[in-house]
Amino acid sequence: MDQETERRARACSICTQVKSDPAPVELHPWVWQTKPWRCIHVDFAGPLFNKTYLVFVDAFSRGKEDVSDFHNQDH
């Protein structure tokens, strides 16, 4: 799928015209949190050893709070 996406982007005339001219974006840093669980980052990790994990990171503690094993189920 990645190769197909790259091939299509290279073939797109508009993409090739604007690829070297990205729009300027003002950076906005995260607000420093004063309490735990006010702001969390959630993402999937894996597959790692044939498992996918749902990862929660609390922005206050900046540490991993929970990693839950996700089992893929065929329906």
PQR file with spaces between the fields and no chain letter, atoms N, CA, C, O and H, PARSE charges and radii, in Angstrom:
ATOM       1  N    MET     1       0.832   -1.193    0.000 -0.4000 1.5000
ATOM       2  CA   MET     1       0.000    0.000    0.000 -0.0000 2.0000
ATOM       3  C    MET     1       0.874    1.254    0.000  0.5500 1.7000
ATOM       4  O    MET     1       0.556    2.214   -0.702 -0.5500 1.4000
ATOM       5  N    ASP     2       1.961    1.271    0.765 -0.4000 1.5000
ATOM       6  CA   ASP     2       2.832    2.439    0.796 -0.0000 2.0000
ATOM       7  C    ASP     2       3.443    2.717   -0.574  0.5500 1.7000
ATOM       8  O    ASP     2       3.544    3.871   -0.991 -0.5500 1.4000
ATOM       9  H    ASP     2       2.219    0.491    1.336  0.4000 1.0000
ATOM      10  N    GLN     3       3.849    1.660   -1.270 -0.4000 1.5000
ATOM      11  CA   GLN     3       4.434    1.836   -2.601 -0.0000 2.0000
ATOM      12  C    GLN     3       3.407    2.391   -3.577  0.5500 1.7000
ATOM      13  O    GLN     3       3.737    3.227   -4.418 -0.5500 1.4000
ATOM      14  H    GLN     3       3.767    0.723   -0.931  0.4000 1.0000
ATOM      15  N    GLU     4       2.176    1.935   -3.468 -0.4000 1.5000
ATOM      16  CA   GLU     4       1.116    2.441   -4.341 -0.0000 2.0000
ATOM      17  C    GLU     4       0.842    3.917   -4.048  0.5500 1.7000
ATOM      18  O    GLU     4       0.643    4.704   -4.973 -0.5500 1.4000
ATOM      19  H    GLU     4       1.908    1.256   -2.785  0.4000 1.0000
ATOM      20  N    THR     5       0.832    4.293   -2.775 -0.4000 1.5000
ATOM      21  CA   THR     5       0.624    5.697   -2.395 -0.0000 2.0000
ATOM      22  C    THR     5       1.759    6.560   -2.931  0.5500 1.7000
ATOM      23  O    THR     5       1.512    7.635   -3.478 -0.5500 1.4000
ATOM      24  H    THR     5       0.994    3.653   -2.024  0.4000 1.0000
ATOM      25  N    GLU     6       2.999    6.101   -2.781 -0.4000 1.5000
ATOM      26  CA   GLU     6       4.147    6.846   -3.301 -0.0000 2.0000
ATOM      27  C    GLU     6       4.069    6.989   -4.820  0.5500 1.7000
ATOM      28  O    GLU     6       4.342    8.063   -5.356 -0.5500 1.4000
ATOM      29  H    GLU     6       3.199    5.228   -2.337  0.4000 1.0000
ATOM      30  N    ARG     7       3.701    5.921   -5.510 -0.4000 1.5000
ATOM      31  CA   ARG     7       3.592    5.960   -6.971 -0.0000 2.0000
ATOM      32  C    ARG     7       2.551    6.988   -7.409  0.5500 1.7000
ATOM      33  O    ARG     7       2.782    7.760   -8.339 -0.5500 1.4000
ATOM      34  H    ARG     7       3.479    5.048   -5.075  0.4000 1.0000
ATOM      35  N    ARG     8       1.408    6.989   -6.732 -0.4000 1.5000
ATOM      36  CA   ARG     8       0.345    7.944   -7.090 -0.0000 2.0000
ATOM      37  C    ARG     8       0.769    9.388   -6.801  0.5500 1.7000
ATOM      38  O    ARG     8       0.461   10.291   -7.578 -0.5500 1.4000
ATOM      39  H    ARG     8       1.221    6.361   -5.976  0.4000 1.0000
ATOM      40  N    ALA     9       1.474    9.607   -5.688 -0.4000 1.5000
ATOM      41  CA   ALA     9       1.929   10.960   -5.350 -0.0000 2.0000
ATOM      42  C    ALA     9       2.938   11.469   -6.375  0.5500 1.7000
ATOM      43  O    ALA     9       2.910   12.643   -6.742 -0.5500 1.4000
ATOM      44  H    ALA     9       1.724    8.873   -5.057  0.4000 1.0000
ATOM      45  N    ARG    10       3.833   10.588   -6.841 -0.4000 1.5000
ATOM      46  CA   ARG    10       4.811   10.987   -7.860 -0.0000 2.0000
ATOM      47  C    ARG    10       4.133   11.305   -9.193  0.5500 1.7000
ATOM      48  O    ARG    10       4.601   12.163   -9.941 -0.5500 1.4000
ATOM      49  H    ARG    10       3.856    9.634   -6.542  0.4000 1.0000
ATOM      50  N    ALA    11       3.042   10.621   -9.487 -0.4000 1.5000
ATOM      51  CA   ALA    11       2.336   10.826  -10.751 -0.0000 2.0000
ATOM      52  C    ALA    11       1.396   12.031  -10.708  0.5500 1.7000
ATOM      53  O    ALA    11       0.924   12.478  -11.754 -0.5500 1.4000
ATOM      54  H    ALA    11       2.662    9.923   -8.880  0.4000 1.0000
ATOM      55  N    CYS    12       1.122   12.552   -9.543 -0.4000 1.5000
ATOM      56  CA   CYS    12       0.183   13.673   -9.377 -0.0000 2.0000
ATOM      57  C    CYS    12       0.893   14.990   -9.693  0.5500 1.7000
ATOM      58  O    CYS    12       1.859   15.350   -9.020 -0.5500 1.4000
ATOM      59  H    CYS    12       1.505   12.189   -8.694  0.4000 1.0000
ATOM      60  N    SER    13       0.422   15.707  -10.711 -0.4000 1.5000
ATOM      61  CA   SER    13       1.088   16.958  -11.105 -0.0000 2.0000
ATOM      62  C    SER    13       0.973   18.032  -10.024  0.5500 1.7000
ATOM      63  O    SER    13       1.922   18.787   -9.810 -0.5500 1.4000
ATOM      64  H    SER    13      -0.362   15.414  -11.258  0.4000 1.0000
ATOM      65  N    ILE    14      -0.150   18.113   -9.351 -0.4000 1.5000
ATOM      66  CA   ILE    14      -0.313   19.103   -8.278 -0.0000 2.0000
ATOM      67  C    ILE    14       0.617   18.777   -7.113  0.5500 1.7000
ATOM      68  O    ILE    14       1.231   19.673   -6.534 -0.5500 1.4000
ATOM      69  H    ILE    14      -0.920   17.500   -9.525  0.4000 1.0000
ATOM      70  N    CYS    15       0.719   17.485   -6.771 -0.4000 1.5000
ATOM      71  CA   CYS    15       1.602   17.074   -5.667 -0.0000 2.0000
ATOM      72  C    CYS    15       3.048   17.459   -5.954  0.5500 1.7000
ATOM      73  O    CYS    15       3.745   17.954   -5.067 -0.5500 1.4000
ATOM      74  H    CYS    15       0.220   16.758   -7.242  0.4000 1.0000
ATOM      75  N    THR    16       3.506   17.235   -7.187 -0.4000 1.5000
ATOM      76  CA   THR    16       4.896   17.548   -7.520 -0.0000 2.0000
ATOM      77  C    THR    16       5.145   19.050   -7.541  0.5500 1.7000
ATOM      78  O    THR    16       6.270   19.484   -7.296 -0.5500 1.4000
ATOM      79  H    THR    16       2.940   16.833   -7.907  0.4000 1.0000
ATOM      80  N    GLN    17       4.121   19.858   -7.828 -0.4000 1.5000
ATOM      81  CA   GLN    17       4.289   21.310   -7.838 -0.0000 2.0000
ATOM      82  C    GLN    17       4.426   21.887   -6.435  0.5500 1.7000
ATOM      83  O    GLN    17       5.182   22.838   -6.235 -0.5500 1.4000
ATOM      84  H    GLN    17       3.206   19.505   -8.028  0.4000 1.0000
ATOM      85  N    VAL    18       3.715   21.338   -5.468 -0.4000 1.5000
ATOM      86  CA   VAL    18       3.694   21.935   -4.128 -0.0000 2.0000
ATOM      87  C    VAL    18       4.532   21.176   -3.100  0.5500 1.7000
ATOM      88  O    VAL    18       4.610   21.607   -1.949 -0.5500 1.4000
ATOM      89  H    VAL    18       3.100   20.566   -5.631  0.4000 1.0000
ATOM      90  N    LYS    19       5.158   20.063   -3.477 -0.4000 1.5000
ATOM      91  CA   LYS    19       5.876   19.252   -2.495 -0.0000 2.0000
ATOM      92  C    LYS    19       7.042   19.994   -1.857  0.5500 1.7000
ATOM      93  O    LYS    19       7.361   19.738   -0.696 -0.5500 1.4000
ATOM      94  H    LYS    19       5.094   19.713   -4.412  0.4000 1.0000
ATOM      95  N    SER    20       7.690   20.909   -2.582 -0.4000 1.5000
ATOM      96  CA   SER    20       8.834   21.620   -2.011 -0.0000 2.0000
ATOM      97  C    SER    20       8.438   22.958   -1.399  0.5500 1.7000
ATOM      98  O    SER    20       9.306   23.717   -0.968 -0.5500 1.4000
ATOM      99  H    SER    20       7.431   21.117   -3.526  0.4000 1.0000
ATOM     100  N    ASP    21       7.154   23.255   -1.355 -0.4000 1.5000
ATOM     101  CA   ASP    21       6.687   24.535   -0.829 -0.0000 2.0000
ATOM     102  C    ASP    21       5.589   24.312    0.211  0.5500 1.7000
ATOM     103  O    ASP    21       4.434   24.670   -0.023 -0.5500 1.4000
ATOM     104  H    ASP    21       6.450   22.638   -1.705  0.4000 1.0000
ATOM     105  N    PRO    22       5.944   23.719    1.366 -0.5600 1.5000
ATOM     106  CA   PRO    22       4.904   23.477    2.373  0.2800 2.0000
ATOM     107  C    PRO    22       4.400   24.790    2.980  0.5500 1.7000
ATOM     108  O    PRO    22       5.145   25.761    3.107 -0.5500 1.4000
ATOM     109  N    ALA    23       3.151   24.791    3.340 -0.4000 1.5000
ATOM     110  CA   ALA    23       2.555   25.981    3.949 -0.0000 2.0000
ATOM     111  C    ALA    23       3.163   26.215    5.327  0.5500 1.7000
ATOM     112  O    ALA    23       3.314   25.267    6.098 -0.5500 1.4000
ATOM     113  H    ALA    23       2.546   24.001    3.237  0.4000 1.0000
ATOM     114  N    PRO    24       3.520   27.470    5.657 -0.5600 1.5000
ATOM     115  CA   PRO    24       4.069   27.743    6.991  0.2800 2.0000
ATOM     116  C    PRO    24       3.004   27.511    8.059  0.5500 1.7000
ATOM     117  O    PRO    24       1.837   27.860    7.882 -0.5500 1.4000
ATOM     118  N    VAL    25       3.423   26.929    9.143 -0.4000 1.5000
ATOM     119  CA   VAL    25       2.511   26.611   10.234 -0.0000 2.0000
ATOM     120  C    VAL    25       3.101   27.140   11.534  0.5500 1.7000
ATOM     121  O    VAL    25       4.275   26.915   11.827 -0.5500 1.4000
ATOM     122  H    VAL    25       4.371   26.645    9.287  0.4000 1.0000
ATOM     123  N    GLU    26       2.284   27.840   12.307 -0.4000 1.5000
ATOM     124  CA   GLU    26       2.734   28.322   13.607 -0.0000 2.0000
ATOM     125  C    GLU    26       2.707   27.165   14.598  0.5500 1.7000
ATOM     126  O    GLU    26       1.689   26.489   14.750 -0.5500 1.4000
ATOM     127  H    GLU    26       1.330   28.023   12.068  0.4000 1.0000
ATOM     128  N    LEU    27       3.828   26.944   15.266 -0.4000 1.5000
ATOM     129  CA   LEU    27       3.897   25.874   16.250 -0.0000 2.0000
ATOM     130  C    LEU    27       3.212   26.298   17.534  0.5500 1.7000
ATOM     131  O    LEU    27       3.364   27.431   17.991 -0.5500 1.4000
ATOM     132  H    LEU    27       4.655   27.493   15.142  0.4000 1.0000
ATOM     133  N    HIS    28       2.466   25.386   18.105 -0.4000 1.5000
ATOM     134  CA   HIS    28       1.771   25.656   19.359 -0.0000 2.0000
ATOM     135  C    HIS    28       2.152   24.571   20.355  0.5500 1.7000
ATOM     136  O    HIS    28       1.672   23.442   20.247 -0.5500 1.4000
ATOM     137  H    HIS    28       2.343   24.465   17.735  0.4000 1.0000
ATOM     138  N    PRO    29       3.003   24.890   21.321 -0.5600 1.5000
ATOM     139  CA   PRO    29       3.413   23.855   22.277  0.2800 2.0000
ATOM     140  C    PRO    29       2.253   23.442   23.178  0.5500 1.7000
ATOM     141  O    PRO    29       1.326   24.214   23.424 -0.5500 1.4000
ATOM     142  N    TRP    30       2.329   22.204   23.663 -0.4000 1.5000
ATOM     143  CA   TRP    30       1.323   21.713   24.602 -0.0000 2.0000
ATOM     144  C    TRP    30       1.387   22.526   25.885  0.5500 1.7000
ATOM     145  O    TRP    30       2.468   22.890   26.348 -0.5500 1.4000
ATOM     146  H    TRP    30       3.082   21.577   23.463  0.4000 1.0000
ATOM     147  N    VAL    31       0.231   22.804   26.452 -0.4000 1.5000
ATOM     148  CA   VAL    31       0.162   23.503   27.734 -0.0000 2.0000
ATOM     149  C    VAL    31       0.600   22.533   28.825  0.5500 1.7000
ATOM     150  O    VAL    31       0.144   21.390   28.867 -0.5500 1.4000
ATOM     151  H    VAL    31      -0.647   22.508   26.076  0.4000 1.0000
ATOM     152  N    TRP    32       1.492   22.995   29.713 -0.4000 1.5000
ATOM     153  CA   TRP    32       1.969   22.142   30.799 -0.0000 2.0000
ATOM     154  C    TRP    32       0.805   21.828   31.734  0.5500 1.7000
ATOM     155  O    TRP    32       0.125   22.738   32.207 -0.5500 1.4000
ATOM     156  H    TRP    32       1.863   23.923   29.678  0.4000 1.0000
ATOM     157  N    GLN    33       0.578   20.570   31.997 -0.4000 1.5000
ATOM     158  CA   GLN    33      -0.560   20.139   32.805 -0.0000 2.0000
ATOM     159  C    GLN    33      -0.249   20.228   34.299  0.5500 1.7000
ATOM     160  O    GLN    33       0.887   20.008   34.721 -0.5500 1.4000
ATOM     161  H    GLN    33       1.130   19.830   31.612  0.4000 1.0000
ATOM     162  N    THR    34      -1.265   20.552   35.088 -0.4000 1.5000
ATOM     163  CA   THR    34      -1.093   20.680   36.539 -0.0000 2.0000
ATOM     164  C    THR    34      -1.662   19.495   37.300  0.5500 1.7000
ATOM     165  O    THR    34      -1.436   19.362   38.503 -0.5500 1.4000
ATOM     166  H    THR    34      -2.188   20.731   34.746  0.4000 1.0000
ATOM     167  N    LYS    35      -2.398   18.632   36.608 -0.4000 1.5000
ATOM     168  CA   LYS    35      -2.990   17.452   37.240 -0.0000 2.0000
ATOM     169  C    LYS    35      -2.879   16.265   36.288  0.5500 1.7000
ATOM     170  O    LYS    35      -2.875   16.435   35.069 -0.5500 1.4000
ATOM     171  H    LYS    35      -2.582   18.740   35.631  0.4000 1.0000
ATOM     172  N    PRO    36      -2.791   15.058   36.856 -0.5600 1.5000
ATOM     173  CA   PRO    36      -2.755   13.870   35.998  0.2800 2.0000
ATOM     174  C    PRO    36      -4.077   13.653   35.261  0.5500 1.7000
ATOM     175  O    PRO    36      -5.139   14.060   35.731 -0.5500 1.4000
ATOM     176  N    TRP    37      -3.994   13.017   34.123 -0.4000 1.5000
ATOM     177  CA   TRP    37      -5.125   12.596   33.297 -0.0000 2.0000
ATOM     178  C    TRP    37      -5.950   13.758   32.737  0.5500 1.7000
ATOM     179  O    TRP    37      -7.104   13.563   32.357 -0.5500 1.4000
ATOM     180  H    TRP    37      -3.131   12.686   33.741  0.4000 1.0000
ATOM     181  N    ARG    38      -5.379   14.951   32.683 -0.4000 1.5000
ATOM     182  CA   ARG    38      -6.048   16.076   32.016 -0.0000 2.0000
ATOM     183  C    ARG    38      -5.807   16.021   30.515  0.5500 1.7000
ATOM     184  O    ARG    38      -6.654   16.417   29.716 -0.5500 1.4000
ATOM     185  H    ARG    38      -4.442   15.110   32.992  0.4000 1.0000
ATOM     186  N    CYS    39      -4.633   15.520   30.152 -0.4000 1.5000
ATOM     187  CA   CYS    39      -4.267   15.392   28.746 -0.0000 2.0000
ATOM     188  C    CYS    39      -3.528   14.071   28.580  0.5500 1.7000
ATOM     189  O    CYS    39      -2.502   13.839   29.218 -0.5500 1.4000
ATOM     190  H    CYS    39      -3.944   15.197   30.801  0.4000 1.0000
ATOM     191  N    ILE    40      -4.054   13.213   27.723 -0.4000 1.5000
ATOM     192  CA   ILE    40      -3.399   11.927   27.497 -0.0000 2.0000
ATOM     193  C    ILE    40      -3.124   11.748   26.010  0.5500 1.7000
ATOM     194  O    ILE    40      -3.832   12.288   25.159 -0.5500 1.4000
ATOM     195  H    ILE    40      -4.888   13.401   27.204  0.4000 1.0000
ATOM     196  N    HIS    41      -2.104   10.996   25.722 -0.4000 1.5000
ATOM     197  CA   HIS    41      -1.755   10.632   24.357 -0.0000 2.0000
ATOM     198  C    HIS    41      -2.072    9.150   24.217  0.5500 1.7000
ATOM     199  O    HIS    41      -1.652    8.346   25.050 -0.5500 1.4000
ATOM     200  H    HIS    41      -1.529   10.558   26.413  0.4000 1.0000
ATOM     201  N    VAL    42      -2.799    8.785   23.188 -0.4000 1.5000
ATOM     202  CA   VAL    42      -3.228    7.401   22.983 -0.0000 2.0000
ATOM     203  C    VAL    42      -2.805    6.979   21.580  0.5500 1.7000
ATOM     204  O    VAL    42      -3.001    7.711   20.610 -0.5500 1.4000
ATOM     205  H    VAL    42      -3.140    9.438   22.511  0.4000 1.0000
ATOM     206  N    ASP    43      -2.223    5.788   21.492 -0.4000 1.5000
ATOM     207  CA   ASP    43      -1.810    5.283   20.188 -0.0000 2.0000
ATOM     208  C    ASP    43      -1.700    3.770   20.238  0.5500 1.7000
ATOM     209  O    ASP    43      -1.665    3.171   21.313 -0.5500 1.4000
ATOM     210  H    ASP    43      -2.064    5.193   22.280  0.4000 1.0000
ATOM     211  N    PHE    44      -1.647    3.166   19.078 -0.4000 1.5000
ATOM     212  CA   PHE    44      -1.401    1.734   18.970 -0.0000 2.0000
ATOM     213  C    PHE    44       0.087    1.507   18.764  0.5500 1.7000
ATOM     214  O    PHE    44       0.757    2.321   18.127 -0.5500 1.4000
ATOM     215  H    PHE    44      -1.675    3.652   18.204  0.4000 1.0000
ATOM     216  N    ALA    45       0.605    0.417   19.294 -0.4000 1.5000
ATOM     217  CA   ALA    45       1.984   -0.003   19.062 -0.0000 2.0000
ATOM     218  C    ALA    45       1.963   -1.444   18.588  0.5500 1.7000
ATOM     219  O    ALA    45       1.218   -2.270   19.115 -0.5500 1.4000
ATOM     220  H    ALA    45       0.061   -0.244   19.811  0.4000 1.0000
ATOM     221  N    GLY    46       2.769   -1.737   17.610 -0.4000 1.5000
ATOM     222  CA   GLY    46       2.843   -3.117   17.154 -0.0000 2.0000
ATOM     223  C    GLY    46       2.559   -3.220   15.682  0.5500 1.7000
ATOM     224  O    GLY    46       2.406   -2.217   14.985 -0.5500 1.4000
ATOM     225  H    GLY    46       3.375   -1.067   17.181  0.4000 1.0000
ATOM     226  N    PRO    47       2.491   -4.414   15.230 -0.5600 1.5000
ATOM     227  CA   PRO    47       2.551   -5.637   16.028  0.2800 2.0000
ATOM     228  C    PRO    47       3.963   -5.894   16.557  0.5500 1.7000
ATOM     229  O    PRO    47       4.955   -5.669   15.864 -0.5500 1.4000
ATOM     230  N    LEU    48       4.025   -6.358   17.765 -0.4000 1.5000
ATOM     231  CA   LEU    48       5.261   -6.718   18.440 -0.0000 2.0000
ATOM     232  C    LEU    48       5.057   -8.104   19.008  0.5500 1.7000
ATOM     233  O    LEU    48       4.208   -8.302   19.877 -0.5500 1.4000
ATOM     234  H    LEU    48       3.219   -6.541   18.329  0.4000 1.0000
ATOM     235  N    PHE    49       5.823   -9.060   18.529 -0.4000 1.5000
ATOM     236  CA   PHE    49       5.644  -10.463   18.908 -0.0000 2.0000
ATOM     237  C    PHE    49       4.207  -10.920   18.628  0.5500 1.7000
ATOM     238  O    PHE    49       3.590  -11.615   19.434 -0.5500 1.4000
ATOM     239  H    PHE    49       6.513   -8.898   17.823  0.4000 1.0000
ATOM     240  N    ASN    50       3.697  -10.511   17.465 -0.4000 1.5000
ATOM     241  CA   ASN    50       2.352  -10.881   16.996 -0.0000 2.0000
ATOM     242  C    ASN    50       1.232  -10.325   17.870  0.5500 1.7000
ATOM     243  O    ASN    50       0.136  -10.886   17.892 -0.5500 1.4000
ATOM     244  H    ASN    50       4.199   -9.947   16.809  0.4000 1.0000
ATOM     245  N    LYS    51       1.483   -9.251   18.581 -0.4000 1.5000
ATOM     246  CA   LYS    51       0.449   -8.603   19.392 -0.0000 2.0000
ATOM     247  C    LYS    51       0.441   -7.115   19.092  0.5500 1.7000
ATOM     248  O    LYS    51       1.470   -6.535   18.746 -0.5500 1.4000
ATOM     249  H    LYS    51       2.373   -8.795   18.564  0.4000 1.0000
ATOM     250  N    THR    52      -0.732   -6.499   19.229 -0.4000 1.5000
ATOM     251  CA   THR    52      -0.887   -5.060   19.090 -0.0000 2.0000
ATOM     252  C    THR    52      -1.280   -4.501   20.444  0.5500 1.7000
ATOM     253  O    THR    52      -2.106   -5.086   21.146 -0.5500 1.4000
ATOM     254  H    THR    52      -1.568   -6.970   19.510  0.4000 1.0000
ATOM     255  N    TYR    53      -0.690   -3.367   20.816 -0.4000 1.5000
ATOM     256  CA   TYR    53      -0.925   -2.778   22.134 -0.0000 2.0000
ATOM     257  C    TYR    53      -1.577   -1.407   21.999  0.5500 1.7000
ATOM     258  O    TYR    53      -1.258   -0.644   21.087 -0.5500 1.4000
ATOM     259  H    TYR    53      -0.019   -2.892   20.247  0.4000 1.0000
ATOM     260  N    LEU    54      -2.485   -1.104   22.906 -0.4000 1.5000
ATOM     261  CA   LEU    54      -3.069    0.222   23.017 -0.0000 2.0000
ATOM     262  C    LEU    54      -2.324    0.918   24.148  0.5500 1.7000
ATOM     263  O    LEU    54      -2.385    0.476   25.295 -0.5500 1.4000
ATOM     264  H    LEU    54      -2.744   -1.724   23.647  0.4000 1.0000
ATOM     265  N    VAL    55      -1.619    2.008   23.834 -0.4000 1.5000
ATOM     266  CA   VAL    55      -0.728    2.660   24.791 -0.0000 2.0000
ATOM     267  C    VAL    55      -1.324    3.994   25.223  0.5500 1.7000
ATOM     268  O    VAL    55      -1.751    4.789   24.385 -0.5500 1.4000
ATOM     269  H    VAL    55      -1.569    2.367   22.902  0.4000 1.0000
ATOM     270  N    PHE    56      -1.352    4.238   26.530 -0.4000 1.5000
ATOM     271  CA   PHE    56      -1.800    5.503   27.106 -0.0000 2.0000
ATOM     272  C    PHE    56      -0.603    6.164   27.786  0.5500 1.7000
ATOM     273  O    PHE    56       0.089    5.529   28.583 -0.5500 1.4000
ATOM     274  H    PHE    56      -1.005    3.592   27.210  0.4000 1.0000
ATOM     275  N    VAL    57      -0.357    7.438   27.473 -0.4000 1.5000
ATOM     276  CA   VAL    57       0.705    8.187   28.141 -0.0000 2.0000
ATOM     277  C    VAL    57       0.085    9.456   28.703  0.5500 1.7000
ATOM     278  O    VAL    57      -0.518   10.242   27.972 -0.5500 1.4000
ATOM     279  H    VAL    57      -0.919    7.954   26.825  0.4000 1.0000
ATOM     280  N    ASP    58       0.238    9.648   30.000 -0.4000 1.5000
ATOM     281  CA   ASP    58      -0.277   10.828   30.679 -0.0000 2.0000
ATOM     282  C    ASP    58       0.701   11.984   30.472  0.5500 1.7000
ATOM     283  O    ASP    58       1.889   11.841   30.761 -0.5500 1.4000
ATOM     284  H    ASP    58       0.728    9.010   30.594  0.4000 1.0000
ATOM     285  N    ALA    59       0.221   13.129   29.975 -0.4000 1.5000
ATOM     286  CA   ALA    59       1.091   14.265   29.692 -0.0000 2.0000
ATOM     287  C    ALA    59       1.641   14.899   30.962  0.5500 1.7000
ATOM     288  O    ALA    59       2.689   15.543   30.915 -0.5500 1.4000
ATOM     289  H    ALA    59      -0.744   13.246   29.739  0.4000 1.0000
ATOM     290  N    PHE    60       0.969   14.737   32.087 -0.4000 1.5000
ATOM     291  CA   PHE    60       1.441   15.316   33.346 -0.0000 2.0000
ATOM     292  C    PHE    60       2.666   14.576   33.857  0.5500 1.7000
ATOM     293  O    PHE    60       3.694   15.190   34.144 -0.5500 1.4000
ATOM     294  H    PHE    60       0.117   14.213   32.125  0.4000 1.0000
ATOM     295  N    SER    61       2.561   13.283   33.968 -0.4000 1.5000
ATOM     296  CA   SER    61       3.674   12.498   34.507 -0.0000 2.0000
ATOM     297  C    SER    61       4.703   12.168   33.436  0.5500 1.7000
ATOM     298  O    SER    61       5.846   11.832   33.745 -0.5500 1.4000
ATOM     299  H    SER    61       1.726   12.785   33.734  0.4000 1.0000
ATOM     300  N    ARG    62       4.291   12.266   32.171 -0.4000 1.5000
ATOM     301  CA   ARG    62       5.141   11.938   31.033 -0.0000 2.0000
ATOM     302  C    ARG    62       5.612   10.489   31.074  0.5500 1.7000
ATOM     303  O    ARG    62       6.613   10.124   30.456 -0.5500 1.4000
ATOM     304  H    ARG    62       3.363   12.539   31.919  0.4000 1.0000
ATOM     305  N    GLY    63       4.885    9.692   31.799 -0.4000 1.5000
ATOM     306  CA   GLY    63       5.235    8.282   31.899 -0.0000 2.0000
ATOM     307  C    GLY    63       4.111    7.416   31.387  0.5500 1.7000
ATOM     308  O    GLY    63       2.965    7.849   31.267 -0.5500 1.4000
ATOM     309  H    GLY    63       4.072    9.988   32.301  0.4000 1.0000
ATOM     310  N    LYS    64       4.461    6.195   31.092 -0.4000 1.5000
ATOM     311  CA   LYS    64       3.477    5.239   30.600 -0.0000 2.0000
ATOM     312  C    LYS    64       2.564    4.856   31.753  0.5500 1.7000
ATOM     313  O    LYS    64       3.040    4.372   32.780 -0.5500 1.4000
ATOM     314  H    LYS    64       5.392    5.843   31.190  0.4000 1.0000
ATOM     315  N    GLU    65       1.278    5.061   31.602 -0.4000 1.5000
ATOM     316  CA   GLU    65       0.319    4.742   32.652 -0.0000 2.0000
ATOM     317  C    GLU    65      -0.272    3.351   32.487  0.5500 1.7000
ATOM     318  O    GLU    65      -0.534    2.652   33.465 -0.5500 1.4000
ATOM     319  H    GLU    65       0.892    5.454   30.768  0.4000 1.0000
ATOM     320  N    ASP    66      -0.478    2.961   31.235 -0.4000 1.5000
ATOM     321  CA   ASP    66      -1.152    1.689   31.012 -0.0000 2.0000
ATOM     322  C    ASP    66      -0.815    1.188   29.618  0.5500 1.7000
ATOM     323  O    ASP    66      -0.816    1.949   28.651 -0.5500 1.4000
ATOM     324  H    ASP    66      -0.265    3.530   30.440  0.4000 1.0000
ATOM     325  N    VAL    67      -0.534   -0.073   29.533 -0.4000 1.5000
ATOM     326  CA   VAL    67      -0.372   -0.708   28.230 -0.0000 2.0000
ATOM     327  C    VAL    67      -1.252   -1.936   28.247  0.5500 1.7000
ATOM     328  O    VAL    67      -1.024   -2.864   29.023 -0.5500 1.4000
ATOM     329  H    VAL    67      -0.533   -0.691   30.319  0.4000 1.0000
ATOM     330  N    SER    68      -2.252   -1.943   27.395 -0.4000 1.5000
ATOM     331  CA   SER    68      -3.201   -3.048   27.360 -0.0000 2.0000
ATOM     332  C    SER    68      -2.948   -3.904   26.132  0.5500 1.7000
ATOM     333  O    SER    68      -2.776   -3.385   25.030 -0.5500 1.4000
ATOM     334  H    SER    68      -2.438   -1.189   26.764  0.4000 1.0000
ATOM     335  N    ASP    69      -2.927   -5.205   26.324 -0.4000 1.5000
ATOM     336  CA   ASP    69      -2.751   -6.141   25.217 -0.0000 2.0000
ATOM     337  C    ASP    69      -4.037   -6.176   24.398  0.5500 1.7000
ATOM     338  O    ASP    69      -5.121   -6.386   24.941 -0.5500 1.4000
ATOM     339  H    ASP    69      -3.066   -5.626   27.220  0.4000 1.0000
ATOM     340  N    PHE    70      -3.911   -5.971   23.108 -0.4000 1.5000
ATOM     341  CA   PHE    70      -5.052   -5.985   22.201 -0.0000 2.0000
ATOM     342  C    PHE    70      -5.006   -7.272   21.403  0.5500 1.7000
ATOM     343  O    PHE    70      -4.017   -7.529   20.717 -0.5500 1.4000
ATOM     344  H    PHE    70      -3.030   -5.800   22.667  0.4000 1.0000
ATOM     345  N    HIS    71      -6.027   -8.074   21.470 -0.4000 1.5000
ATOM     346  CA   HIS    71      -6.086   -9.307   20.688 -0.0000 2.0000
ATOM     347  C    HIS    71      -6.934   -9.056   19.452  0.5500 1.7000
ATOM     348  O    HIS    71      -8.076   -8.605   19.546 -0.5500 1.4000
ATOM     349  H    HIS    71      -6.831   -7.866   22.027  0.4000 1.0000
ATOM     350  N    ASN    72      -6.369   -9.349   18.309 -0.4000 1.5000
ATOM     351  CA   ASN    72      -7.131   -9.221   17.064 -0.0000 2.0000
ATOM     352  C    ASN    72      -8.070  -10.407   16.949  0.5500 1.7000
ATOM     353  O    ASN    72      -7.656  -11.558   17.088 -0.5500 1.4000
ATOM     354  H    ASN    72      -5.442   -9.715   18.232  0.4000 1.0000
ATOM     355  N    GLN    73      -9.332  -10.117   16.694 -0.4000 1.5000
ATOM     356  CA   GLN    73     -10.325  -11.177   16.577 -0.0000 2.0000
ATOM     357  C    GLN    73     -10.924  -11.146   15.186  0.5500 1.7000
ATOM     358  O    GLN    73     -11.297  -10.087   14.679 -0.5500 1.4000
ATOM     359  H    GLN    73      -9.668   -9.182   16.581  0.4000 1.0000
ATOM     360  N    ASP    74     -11.014  -12.313   14.574 -0.4000 1.5000
ATOM     361  CA   ASP    74     -11.670  -12.420   13.276 -0.0000 2.0000
ATOM     362  C    ASP    74     -13.157  -12.627   13.498  0.5500 1.7000
ATOM     363  O    ASP    74     -13.557  -13.488   14.283 -0.5500 1.4000
ATOM     364  H    ASP    74     -10.712  -13.173   14.985  0.4000 1.0000
ATOM     365  N    HIS    75     -13.981  -11.840   12.810 -0.4000 1.5000
ATOM     366  CA   HIS    75     -15.436  -11.969   12.954 -0.0000 2.0000
ATOM     367  C    HIS    75     -16.007  -12.604   11.727  0.5500 1.7000
ATOM     368  O    HIS    75     -17.219  -12.804   11.643 -0.5500 1.4000
ATOM     369  H    HIS    75     -13.656  -11.141   12.173  0.4000 1.0000
